[in-house]
Structures are given as structure tokens and as C-alpha cells.
């Protein structure tokens, strides 16, 4: 019986760790997407500035 309790506890901890890892991956993707979005906005702003100067 004690062995089964240990196995169940280990299984629950593994599920918890897998959930935490999944959340970390999602958060990392969100941060990367925000960074790329800001970079694209800066590039667009620079292109608008260059166009305005050329006119």
C-alpha cells in the first residue's frame, strides 16, 4: 500500500512538472513574439522616416 502511495505521489509530481514546463514554453513564445513585434514596428517606423525624408 505504501508503495502505491509513493507511485501515485511521483506520478502527480511528474504531471505538475510537465505542466510547469509547458507554461514556461508558452511564456517564452509570448516574449519572443513581443520582441519580434517591437522590432518590426521599429523597422516600419524607420521606413516611414526614410520615405518622408526622400519626399
N, C-alpha and C positions, 0 to 999 in steps of 0.2 A: 504494500500500500504506500509506504514512504517513497519507494522508487517511482511509483506512478505520479505522486505529487511533485517530485523533482523533475520528472519529464514534462509534466504539464507546465510547471514554472519556467523551465528552459524554453519550451515552445512559445509561451506568452512573451518572454523577453525577446526571443528572436523576431516575433511578429512586430513588437514595439520598435526594435532596431531597424527593421526593414521599412516601417512607416516613417521613421525619422530620416532615414537615408533618402526616401522618396521625396519628402518635403524639402530636404536640402537641395536635391537636384532641381526641383521646381523653382525654388528661390534663386538658385544660380542662373537658371534660364531667364528668369524675370529680370535679374540685374543685368545680364548680358544684353537682353533686348532693349532695356532702357538706355544702356550705354551706346548701343548702335543707333538708337533713335536720336539721341542727342548729337552724335557725330554726323548723322545725316542732316539734321536741322542746321548745324554749323556750316556744312558744305553747301546747303541750299542758300543760306544767308550770304555766304561768300560769293556764290554765283550771281545772286541778285545784285550785290555790291559791284561786282566786276561789270555786269551788264549796264548798271546805272552809270558807271564811270565811262563806259565806252560810248554812251549816247551823247 
